[in-house]
Amino acid sequence: MGECEVCGAKAASKKAVIEGVVLNVCENCAKLGKVVVEKTYVKSGAKPAPRVPQNEEIVDDYSEILKKKISQSGMKYEDLARSINEHESYVRRVVRGETMPTIALAKKLEKALGVKIIADENDEK
Ligand SMILES: [Zn+2]
């Protein structure tokens, strides 16, 4: 999508670093620089293994943890939802375990409730 920022061609399908700047470029112009994002599979071993910046995962029993904490604290869903800027219905679904929270939401819930529902995976160490 978008135009090539080098030659103006309509089909900028790649991102490449050209002279230190990341540009949306077309197939041809990508050859001028170092391709950083390619939608098609990379042929050679040029691409380093993608590193996931965060290995954070929601724990399996997040629903239990949240439910327990909320009932203990007597906090209303309405107030909880407001304090973390989310819809009450969404928060309820998450607490019931029907919807997996995103990491961002999980962090907000952790903060708001003083619980831990994100597991840091340190397997690599
Ligand atoms: Zn181009």
Boltz pocket constraint, residues with backbone or C-beta under 6 A from the ligand:
constraints:
  - pocket:
      binder: B
      contacts: [[A, 4], [A, 5], [A, 6], [A, 7], [A, 8], [A, 9], [A, 25], [A, 26], [A, 27], [A, 28], [A, 29], [A, 30]]
      max_distance: 6.0
